[in-house]
Amino acid sequence: MTTTPQTATIEKKSSGTGIGAQGGATTVSGGSTGATEPAGTRGRTSIADVVVVKIAGMAAREIPGVYDMGGGLSRTIGAVRDRVPGGRPNVGRGVKVEVGERQTAIDLDLVVEYGVPIADLARDVRENVIDAVERISGLEVVEVNITVNDVHLPDDEDPERPVEARVE
């Protein structure tokens, strides 16, 4: 595998517009055709942006101290969506990606637990996200920008925990 010099710019591959267009796919390997080529190089591999979003979201949530992801409105909508029967949690909430042909840049919005050192948490999240995205997708991660939107306090009301009645 050859490596290319790291650059801070990512050129977005045009993926078409309009209804029915496949948005956000990127080519990881151009491949080649022909019966004389090795089997592993015949054809092309494309990775959709949503794949990188999900990988990054799962990797960020694996780090202890990350309470939730996303801004206030997206967390509120996500909490409602999570309570709907048959609804699934949105692992991509709080994750934005820009994917080029061989590189990607990732932006994360986090809510951290109170008392967790934010600089250490950001470093751990950044390392885990870069490792997961590069290992699973094969794309080079040029940057992971982290924004801490909120701190979850121990006495904050947890939507998963039932609220105790004030009167009997």
Secondary structure, DSSP 8 states (H G I E B T S, - for coil): -------S---------STT---SEEEEE--B-STTS-GGGBS-EEEEHHHHHHHHHHHHHTSTTEEEES-HHHHHHHHHHHHSTT----TTTTEEEEE-SSEEEEEEEEEEETTS-HHHHHHHHHHHHHHHHHHHH--EEEEEEEEEEEEE-TTS--TTS----S--
